[in-house]
């Protein structure tokens, strides 16, 4: 004979007792929703940070944003100092075709838009373009100067960041 506890009603009651209670189901749903939210926020942060790191053309409202010492980023040596009187002094600035970069002095000016710093060396070397300039860009959330690239799809060959706060 069969055991009286093996009937369909008894099996249903046994399965009902093994099911998670409503509070446990809500906790599980809350954990899954929390994990999903954290993963989604991490993905958004990753996309935004990659966008912010890429140089984008920008403009400055006045020459005072440029005045100061700027150094090459990425472990490269080279710097340029822009004075308020419109003079600059550069050491190892990677404009032109020289392996060591441009070292010298001259005059600088900001174009009317505020997006380009024109450089006019006192003694113009033959390996530098006559209209040498640095673009004004925003990268990693801050202002940078860009040594323009001739490669398609590449905005900057090198970036200069402020070594000291602009005066």
Beta strands, then each sheet from edge to edge (+ up, - down):
strand 1: 56-57
strand 2: 68-72
strand 3: 79-82
strand 4: 87-93
strand 5: 102-110
strand 6: 116-121
strand 7: 133-139
strand 8: 142-148
strand 9: 156-162
sheet 1: 1+ 7- 6+ 5- 4+ 3- 2+ 9- 8+
end
